[in-house]
Amino acid sequence: MMFHWPISVYYEDTDAGGVVYHSNYLNFFERARTEWLKALGVSQTALLADDTAFVVKRAELDFRKAARFEQNLIVETKVIELKKASLIFHQRLVDKQGDCYCEGTVLVVCVALSRMRPRAIPLNIVQEFDSAS
């Protein structure tokens, strides 16, 4: 299943030329993953209270086209691999016509926050991603 999240490019997202600064694509992708969890009914506050967090271990981006100030774009997100303690997401930033501005894969690991060590993804989250696909 593909999750879609709208993004508006704000002035703060851009450099002096009005082009999205490269690291902000990661912020857009992070927001979309967070919103997907919320849409699935997963509370990150509850996860944190249970000593559980998701952290990015690796991200690989391919910048295709410059996104600009005041554009309205869409982040497409899907899980391409689900393991015991990690997920790999494929994400794309596209416009309404489907033109891709940036795409990438992001490896996210579930950790016990107090130890920063991998832990199994909670079963309710695994079930939500399984039922969403």
C-alpha positions in Angstrom: 0.0 0.0 0.0 1.2 3.5 -0.8 0.6 6.3 1.6 0.4 9.8 0.3 1.1 13.0 2.3 0.9 16.5 0.9 3.8 18.9 1.4 3.9 22.6 0.9 7.4 24.1 0.3 7.9 26.9 2.7 10.5 29.7 2.6 12.3 28.1 5.5 12.8 24.9 3.3 14.7 26.7 0.6 18.1 28.2 0.0 18.7 31.8 -1.1 17.6 30.9 -4.7 14.2 29.5 -3.6 15.3 25.9 -4.2 14.6 23.3 -1.6 17.8 22.7 0.4 19.0 19.1 0.0 18.6 18.0 3.6 15.0 19.1 3.8 14.0 16.3 1.5 14.8 14.0 4.5 12.5 16.2 6.7 9.7 15.8 4.1 10.1 12.0 4.1 10.3 11.9 7.9 7.0 13.8 8.2 5.3 11.5 5.8 6.4 8.4 7.8 5.2 10.0 11.0 1.9 10.9 9.5 1.5 7.3 8.2 2.0 5.9 11.7 -0.6 8.4 13.0 -3.0 7.4 10.3 -2.6 3.7 11.3 -3.5 4.7 14.9 0.1 4.4 16.3 0.9 6.9 19.0 4.6 7.7 19.1 4.0 9.2 22.6 2.8 5.8 23.7 5.8 4.1 22.1 8.2 6.5 23.9 6.5 5.7 27.2 7.1 2.1 26.4 10.9 2.8 25.8 10.4 2.2 22.1 11.4 4.5 19.2 12.2 4.3 15.5 15.5 5.6 14.3 16.9 6.1 10.8 19.9 3.9 10.3 20.5 4.5 6.6 19.1 6.8 3.9 19.9 6.9 0.2 18.4 9.7 -1.8 18.4 10.4 -5.6 17.8 14.1 -6.3 15.9 14.2 -9.7 14.6 17.8 -10.0 14.7 20.9 -7.9 11.6 21.6 -5.8 10.9 25.3 -5.3 9.4 27.7 -2.9 5.5 27.6 -2.8 5.2 24.3 -4.6 2.6 21.8 -3.4 4.0 18.3 -3.7 3.1 14.8 -2.4 5.3 12.4 -0.6 4.6 8.8 -1.6 5.6 6.2 1.0 5.5 2.4 1.0 7.2 -0.3 3.0 9.3 -2.5 0.8 10.7 -4.7 3.5 9.5 -5.6 7.0 11.8 -7.5 9.3 11.7 -8.3 13.0 13.3 -5.0 14.1 13.5 -2.9 11.0 11.6 -1.5 8.0 12.8 -0.3 4.7 10.7 2.5 3.1 10.7 3.6 -0.5 9.7 7.3 -0.7 9.2 9.7 -3.6 8.4 13.4 -3.7 6.2 14.0 -6.7 4.0 16.7 -8.2 0.4 16.2 -9.2 1.5 15.1 -12.7 3.7 12.4 -11.2 7.0 14.1 -12.0 9.6 12.9 -9.4 11.7 15.5 -7.6 13.5 13.2 -5.1 13.3 9.5 -4.3 15.0 7.3 -1.8 15.1 4.3 0.5 15.2 4.7 4.2 16.1 1.9 6.7 14.4 2.5 10.0 15.2 0.4 13.1 13.0 -0.1 16.1 15.1 0.4 19.3 14.8 0.2 23.0 15.3 3.9 23.6 17.1 3.6 27.0 19.8 1.3 25.5 19.6 2.4 21.9 19.7 -1.3 21.0 17.4 -3.0 18.4 14.2 -4.5 19.6 11.3 -6.2 17.9 8.8 -4.0 16.3 5.6 -4.1 18.4 3.1 -6.7 17.1 0.3 -4.1 16.7 2.5 -2.1 14.3 3.5 -5.1 12.4 -0.2 -6.1 12.0 -1.1 -2.6 10.9 1.6 -2.6 8.2 0.6 -6.1 7.1 -3.1 -5.2 6.9 -2.1 -2.0 5.0 -0.3 -3.9 2.3 
